[in-house]
């Protein structure tokens, strides 16, 4: 009788205890892991391998000859230049927007939060079309631009503007939830002790958000280098002048220069892989620092 009662108690405890994922049946884990690996191989690893295989199909000399072309070099330089301008602009905007939304109360705060997500929900082509309607030959600002000899459409400024538009949510969206979770207690304490606004940001806020900020910058940079839709509409596809790497790939492929197109695509893939490696390092460092902080917290509490 006692043994039966003990069995019932043990069964009740097992039923009440939440089951962990590692306690799922072996076949379920095998199926889920298999599906994940199959999707990874089919939609990521295989296409990526095909890009490099096609790029090197005619040998290393043919691969390197792609980068001897002046138009290709101009596309690479323009892509890096555009990212070098768009990413800092979005970093400043993202920090300012995150600070305003998480630290102030004002009318239109919710609207601002929604508008930050706008480039994520509309097609990039729409973003390019917006600037065409503003700065094109039939645009609102065309008479002013023509009078002062300023060229935006079919020129580098338009490409930078379009890239900035499609990438500006990434920094802000990484910082807003992070800053909301951290609260304002330490910042208010610093202000009470006489710290100024810039000092509070530099010594209190920035060290707490630095990994989230770096993560947002990495995502912003990756999107800036690979943007096609908005830039395609606003650039005019002028060879050697307004083509970025994605646009140059399209032109080479349409001209039946498949080896050159895939060689340039492999370069863009390598940039993406390098960005992904930096992203993984940032995530590892952030998790490591969080783990160290959690281990030190009980010691501080005891003291």
Secondary structure, DSSP 8 states (H G I E B T S, - for coil): -HHHHHHHHHHHHHHHS---GGGS-HHHHHHHHHHHHHHHIIIIIHHHHHHHHHHTTT-HHHHHHGGG-HHHHHHHHHHHHHHHHHHHHHHHHHHHHHHHHHH---TTHHHHHHHHTHHHHS-HHHHHHHHHHHHSTTSTTHHHHHHHT---TTSHHHHHHHHHHHHTHHHHHHHHHHHHHH-SHHHHHHHHTT--HHHHIIIIIHHHHHHHHHHHHHHHHHHHHH--HHHHHHH---TTTT--HHHHHHHHHHTT-HHHHHHHHHHHHHHHHHHHHHHHHHHHHHHHHHHHHHHHHHHHHH-
